[in-house]
């Protein structure tokens, strides 16, 4: 148990915790088989950390996977490839054209999806 001394204790998870492609909406998917094997899933790890008194944060690279360009953003008719800045590519991902319609909707979808995986206690 973490002692209470007036501080919060955090465990930050890097964007490397995901698969190398998104789900049916191009959202980030945790790599449960390789990254979170001890806890069986991201949700299991978050539960373990919370039980120890830690807060958990997830850092994601600002972009979508290059291979997901043809996927439609959830609750839109917009393809991910239509909102990407194709001049910036890194770690299998491309940055967004930040002013484009669909970018905020993609981010909202990613956050809500991660929250649904392990409950809103971990996110939002």
N, C-alpha and C positions, 0 to 999 in steps of 0.2 A: 504494500500500500504506500502511496506517495504521502509523505508528511505534509501537512498544511502549514506553510510558513509565509503565507501572503503572496505566493507566486503560483502561476499556472504552469503546468508542465506539458509540453507539446511533443508529439511525434509527427514529423513531416514526412510524407511519402512523395517521392519524386515521380515525374511523369513516366519513368522507365517501368512503372508497375503495370503498364497496359500491354495488350496485344499489339501487333503491328498493323492493325486495321480496325475499323469500327464495326458496329452492329448494323442492323438493317436500315438504320437512319444515319449511319456514319458517326455514331457517338462512341466515345472512349469506352473500351471494355477492359476491366481488370484481368490480368494474366494470373488467374487463380491456380493453374496447374504448375507454373514454374516459379512464381514470385511468392505466393502465399501458401506454399505447400504445408508448412507446419501448422497453420491455422485453417487450412482447407479452402479459404476464400478471403477476399478483402473484408467481407462482413465479419468473418471470424476473427481476423486480426484487429479490426476496430473494436469489436466486443471485448477482446482480451485487453487491449490498451485502456479502454474505458473502465474495465474492472480493476485495473491497477491505478486508476485515478488520472490517467493521461487524457489529453485532448488530442485529436488527430486532424491534421490538415493534409490535403492532397494538392500538389502542384502539378499543373498540366501545361505543356508547351502551348503557346498561342497559335494554334493552327489545326487543320484537319489532315488526315492521311491522304497522300497523293493518290493512292489506289481507290479512294472513296469518292473521287470526283463525279462519278455518274450516279451517285446515290442521292435520293431526294431527302431534304431536311424535313424532319417530322412536322406534321401539320402545315406544310407549305407545298407548293409545286416547284420550289426552287432546288436546283441541283447544287450540290456542294461545289462542284467545279466552276459554277458560274459566279461564286463569291470569293474565289481564291485569288491571291496575288501570285501568279505563276513565276514571278521573277525571284521569289525568295523560297528556297527549299532547304530543309535541314531535317535530319533524323527521320526520314520517310514522310515528313510533313511539309505542308506549304502554309504560309501565312495567309491571313484573310485580307481582302480588300475591305478595310474596316468600315467604310461608309455604305457598303452594299446592303440592300434589303436581304434578309436571310441570315446574316451573321449573328445578330442578337438572338434570333430564334434558335439557331444551332446551339449557341452557348446555353440558353435557357434549357433546351432539351437535354444537354449533357449534364447539367447540374441536377435537374429533376430526376434524371435516370440514376445518377450516382446516389442521390438521396433515397430513391426507392429501393436500391440494392441493400442498403444497411440502415435505413430509417433516417428520418429527418433529425434525429439526435446527433448525427455525425456531420450534417451539412445544413446550410441555410440558416 
